[in-house]
Amino acid sequence: MIAITGATGHLGRLVVEDLLDRGVAPSEIVAAVRSPEKAADLAARGVTVREADYTKPGTLETAFQGVDRLLLVSSSEVGQRLGHHANVIEAAQRAGVGLLVYTSLAFADTSPMMLAAEHKATEALIRESGLPFVILRNGWYTENYTGSLAQTLQNGAIVGSAGEGRVSAATRADYAAAAAAVLTGEGHEGSVYELGGDDPFTMAELAAEIARQSGTEVVYRDMPTEEHVRTLVGFGLPESVAALLADFDAAIAQDYLLVESGDLRRLIGRPTTPLADAVAEAIETVESA
Ligand SMILES: NC(=O)c1ccc[n+]([C@@H]2O[C@H](COP(=O)([O-])OP(=O)(O)OC[C@H]3O[C@@H](n4cnc5c(N)ncnc54)[C@H](OP(=O)(O)O)[C@@H]3O)[C@@H](O)[C@H]2O)c1
């Protein structure tokens, strides 16, 4: 059986869909979720739904019984993640899981991003566990930008401190396809994949693409990190969130989200989704809302 944690989240759901599209029998897929009631639609389609709360180790060990391959989708609770992931790794050991696949972050071992520390520490725990593993170091999601398209169009600007840095963003669906390929494929054990989209772009290029397709003026306003934080706080964001967002841009400015390995396109066996397609889809969503 193949289990996916966080299967009611954006990425986890896409992995389940991809596995089903590849012909994996629904009963062979375990949606390991914090709230089984949120996965009622998956259960109705024959997917095995089990409770797997990262904060409740007992649920994890039970959920992983009979599981050969497990995808640990990194927890969304920044600051609590290492403890969550440690619980999953220990439960996977106790349940005798044959392969642990983990969604990490691009260049987790060397990245200066605040977010990288918990991923780096999780990777170390996985190696120490002795479990056969695959590390999927996911780069940035294109949806980090297209998800706020309505606001971008309203403001006519993207504000940031990423400078001329380029981001190899890819869609969640692309990363999900890579995870499904590893979960159903052979010969990946022990690999660390650096995953990112084929065509990196700067924030100015992103703004220009949104402007081109929407017919609305959208510019990129670059600013120093401190001003970026102050601007975001001025928009009403808590200081800690503003600092985290500015930290993302600092990493972009230093090319820590520029991934040129080609691992993602090789794993999915096709080019990654172009930015233009992702922007077109987001504009359609905004216009139909
Ligand atoms: N590369 C990037 O650009 C990027 C961007 C954002 C996030 N991420 C990382 O990638 C992960 C997946 O992304 P996503 O878009 O799918 O995020 P998401 O939609 O927020 O999904 C996160 C999942 O984690 C689950 N979760 C949180 N706390 C849990 C707990 N205590 N026990 C069990 N499950 C728990 C959530 O469960 P519920 O469904 O019950 O809420 C949800 O299913 C995120 O969690 C984050 O670590 C990466």
The ligand as an SDF file (V2000), in Angstrom:
LIG
                    3D

 48 52  0  0  0  0  0  0  0  0999 V2000
    7.3260   24.8760   -1.7710 N   0  0  0  0  0  0  0  0  0  0  0  0
    6.4520   25.8220   -1.4860 C   0  0  0  0  0  0  0  0  0  0  0  0
    6.3430   26.8510   -2.1700 O   0  0  0  0  0  0  0  0  0  0  0  0
    5.5450   25.6310   -0.3190 C   0  0  0  0  0  0  0  0  0  0  0  0
    4.5440   26.5630   -0.0700 C   0  0  0  0  0  0  0  0  0  0  0  0
    3.6970   26.3350    1.0090 C   0  0  0  0  0  0  0  0  0  0  0  0
    3.8570   25.2060    1.7930 C   0  0  0  0  0  0  0  0  0  0  0  0
    4.8380   24.3150    1.5160 N   0  0  0  0  0  0  0  0  0  0  0  0
    5.0410   23.0870    2.3160 C   0  0  0  0  0  0  0  0  0  0  0  0
    4.4790   22.0050    1.5750 O   0  0  0  0  0  0  0  0  0  0  0  0
    3.4580   21.3660    2.3520 C   0  0  0  0  0  0  0  0  0  0  0  0
    2.3240   20.9480    1.4350 C   0  0  0  0  0  0  0  0  0  0  0  0
    1.8180   22.0980    0.7860 O   0  0  0  0  0  0  0  0  0  0  0  0
    0.2570   22.3110    0.6160 P   0  0  0  0  0  0  0  0  0  0  0  0
    0.0890   23.4040   -0.3320 O   0  0  0  0  0  0  0  0  0  0  0  0
   -0.4100   21.0080    0.3790 O   0  0  0  0  0  0  0  0  0  0  0  0
   -0.1500   22.8060    2.0850 O   0  0  0  0  0  0  0  0  0  0  0  0
   -1.5630   22.6860    2.7770 P   0  0  0  0  0  0  0  0  0  0  0  0
   -2.6460   22.6760    1.7630 O   0  0  0  0  0  0  0  0  0  0  0  0
   -1.5870   23.6880    3.8630 O   0  0  0  0  0  0  0  0  0  0  0  0
   -1.5140   21.2220    3.4140 O   0  0  0  0  0  0  0  0  0  0  0  0
   -0.8370   20.9570    4.5820 C   0  0  0  0  0  0  0  0  0  0  0  0
   -1.3350   19.6310    5.1110 C   0  0  0  0  0  0  0  0  0  0  0  0
   -0.6770   19.3780    6.3440 O   0  0  0  0  0  0  0  0  0  0  0  0
   -1.6600   18.8220    7.1910 C   0  0  0  0  0  0  0  0  0  0  0  0
   -1.3480   18.9660    8.5970 N   0  0  0  0  0  0  0  0  0  0  0  0
   -1.0510   20.0910    9.2880 C   0  0  0  0  0  0  0  0  0  0  0  0
   -0.9120   19.8120   10.5910 N   0  0  0  0  0  0  0  0  0  0  0  0
   -1.1380   18.4640   10.7110 C   0  0  0  0  0  0  0  0  0  0  0  0
   -1.1570   17.5670   11.7980 C   0  0  0  0  0  0  0  0  0  0  0  0
   -0.9570   17.9750   13.0580 N   0  0  0  0  0  0  0  0  0  0  0  0
   -1.4000   16.2660   11.5390 N   0  0  0  0  0  0  0  0  0  0  0  0
   -1.6230   15.8210   10.2970 C   0  0  0  0  0  0  0  0  0  0  0  0
   -1.6500   16.6290    9.2180 N   0  0  0  0  0  0  0  0  0  0  0  0
   -1.4100   17.9320    9.4450 C   0  0  0  0  0  0  0  0  0  0  0  0
   -2.9250   19.5790    6.8770 C   0  0  0  0  0  0  0  0  0  0  0  0
   -4.0550   18.8850    7.3480 O   0  0  0  0  0  0  0  0  0  0  0  0
   -5.5500   19.4860    7.2280 P   0  0  0  0  0  0  0  0  0  0  0  0
   -5.9780   19.1660    5.8140 O   0  0  0  0  0  0  0  0  0  0  0  0
   -6.3030   18.7470    8.2590 O   0  0  0  0  0  0  0  0  0  0  0  0
   -5.4450   20.9550    7.4910 O   0  0  0  0  0  0  0  0  0  0  0  0
   -2.8430   19.6220    5.3570 C   0  0  0  0  0  0  0  0  0  0  0  0
   -3.4130   18.4720    4.8030 O   0  0  0  0  0  0  0  0  0  0  0  0
    3.0870   22.3850    3.4170 C   0  0  0  0  0  0  0  0  0  0  0  0
    2.5590   21.7450    4.5560 O   0  0  0  0  0  0  0  0  0  0  0  0
    4.3920   23.0860    3.6730 C   0  0  0  0  0  0  0  0  0  0  0  0
    5.2070   22.3290    4.5540 O   0  0  0  0  0  0  0  0  0  0  0  0
    5.6690   24.4880    0.4770 C   0  0  0  0  0  0  0  0  0  0  0  0
  1  2  1  0
  2  3  2  0
  2  4  1  0
  4  5  1  0
  4 48  2  0
  5  6  2  0
  6  7  1  0
  7  8  2  0
  8  9  1  0
  8 48  1  0
  9 10  1  0
  9 46  1  0
 10 11  1  0
 11 12  1  0
 11 44  1  0
 12 13  1  0
 13 14  1  0
 14 15  2  0
 14 16  1  0
 14 17  1  0
 17 18  1  0
 18 19  2  0
 18 20  1  0
 18 21  1  0
 21 22  1  0
 22 23  1  0
 23 24  1  0
 23 42  1  0
 24 25  1  0
 25 26  1  0
 25 36  1  0
 26 27  1  0
 26 35  1  0
 27 28  2  0
 28 29  1  0
 29 30  1  0
 29 35  2  0
 30 31  1  0
 30 32  2  0
 32 33  1  0
 33 34  2  0
 34 35  1  0
 36 37  1  0
 36 42  1  0
 37 38  1  0
 38 39  2  0
 38 40  1  0
 38 41  1  0
 42 43  1  0
 44 45  1  0
 44 46  1  0
 46 47  1  0
M  CHG  2   8   1  16  -1
M  END
$$$$
